[in-house]
Amino acid sequence: MRCRTFYRRPEGRLTRFAGAFPAPASLPYSYIEPAATTWRRIIANLRNRMGRMASLPYSVQQPAGPCLWGVSDAMRSSCILRLLFLIAISGYSAPSIASSQTFTSSARSTESPLAVVSVCGDTAINAAASKALRLVCQNPPITHTATSATIPLIVIGFVGGFVKPDDLRHPEPLFALYLGQEYGSEVHARAFSNHDAKDAQSYVLQLLDTNHDGIVSSEEKKRARIVIYGHSWGASETAAFARRLGRIGIPVLLTIQLDIISKPRQNPGVIPPNVARAINFYQSNGPLHGRPTIVASDPARTSILGNIRMLYGHSQVNCTNYGWFARTFNRPHHEIENDERVWNQVASLVVAEMQNSPPTGLARKSQDTRQAVSQADARMP
């Protein structure tokens, strides 16, 4: 049924403009005018809000009638998708930036509550998450002799969407757990929600405070060896968290972003100057697809290892850690999260930083993206 819009004839009666049923013969305009005015105001406000947020291709001026559905099917679908996204992010609240580098004993413990799970040997782990780390588990851990002077690598992961940081159905927390199990005291790895930047900062400061006086000195900050990774909103938080650490003088060795979906008031495509190296993996299909390019705010201080495009279609990645709706309508965004090729690359990058050897040959530059993708596809089982 098409939406009905009424207008006033000179004689004061209503006439049907577009509808499936005859217009009322004697309904006075005053009966419908208050409701029409209210709906007109609501729709105008909605279009203005969505237009500012998503740059809708149509005018955001006040519409001529109260009917939102009197538009094309494509525009209607676009409105619905953007409205659902608006509802999804309506509960978001940005974390406050801590102005002090001190912390108390209330900070999270460095011990992971998930340490009893064997990442590479527990058959009870979700099949999709386990498959994502299949190649990682097949690689023998790199032997590296740690000394008392060795500064452990700090690896911070951020999960996407509203995923909990201890949800082992997703590879982000599982990878952090893997690093702790395989490399012991050489690495401190922990996953956080993408809205828990304050807790992640407290965790980092706690690890950097080697003399345990509750204050992180400038010398302790300079010795920091930090890697940050994340997927979707977690990838957005990856750049934001690196920028947050930069404000208090803490350097970051490497950021790894998987299919960046920008969070409100964040600019994840620009890597802050306190980051030494950065890499971006993305895909271009589906309603949610990541940013294709990241750039350095200061190219003299930050090296972009590559913007790697991943292709999906001929070979599907296991995404059973998501529900039917996500697998059906947003599959590529979750395929890149569960892609074993991506996590094998991520592990190589992290291990290279652990060995103090910059991974110049692990990722292709942006001009060699197609070659890197074709090689990765050839390795797909």
HELIX and SHEET records of a PDB file:
HELIX    1   1 TYR A   29  ALA A   54  1                                  26    
HELIX    2   2 ASP A   73  ILE A   89  1                                  17    
HELIX    3   3 ALA A  127  ALA A  132  1                                   6    
HELIX    4   4 ARG A  134  GLN A  138  1                                   5    
HELIX    5   5 PRO A  171  TYR A  183  1                                  13    
HELIX    6   6 GLY A  184  GLU A  186  5                                   3    
HELIX    7   7 ALA A  197  LEU A  208  1                                  12    
HELIX    8   8 SER A  218  LYS A  222  1                                   5    
HELIX    9   9 TRP A  233  ARG A  247  1                                  15    
HELIX   10  10 TRP A  324  PHE A  329  1                                   6    
HELIX   11  11 ARG A  331  GLU A  335  1                                   5    
HELIX   12  12 GLU A  340  MET A  354  1                                  15    
HELIX   13  13 SER A  366  ASP A  368  5                                   3    
HELIX   14  14 THR A  369  ALA A  378  1                                  10    
SHEET    1   A 2 PHE A   6  ARG A   8  0                                        
SHEET    2   A 2 LEU A  14  ARG A  16 -1                                        
SHEET    1   B 6 VAL A 187  PHE A 192  0                                        
SHEET    2   B 6 LEU A 153  PHE A 158  1                                        
SHEET    3   B 6 ILE A 226  HIS A 231  1                                        
SHEET    4   B 6 VAL A 252  LEU A 258  1                                        
SHEET    5   B 6 VAL A 275  TYR A 282  1                                        
SHEET    6   B 6 SER A 303  ARG A 309  1                                        
SHEET    1   C 2 VAL A 270  ILE A 271  0                                        
SHEET    2   C 2 VAL A 295  ALA A 296  1                                        
END                                                                             
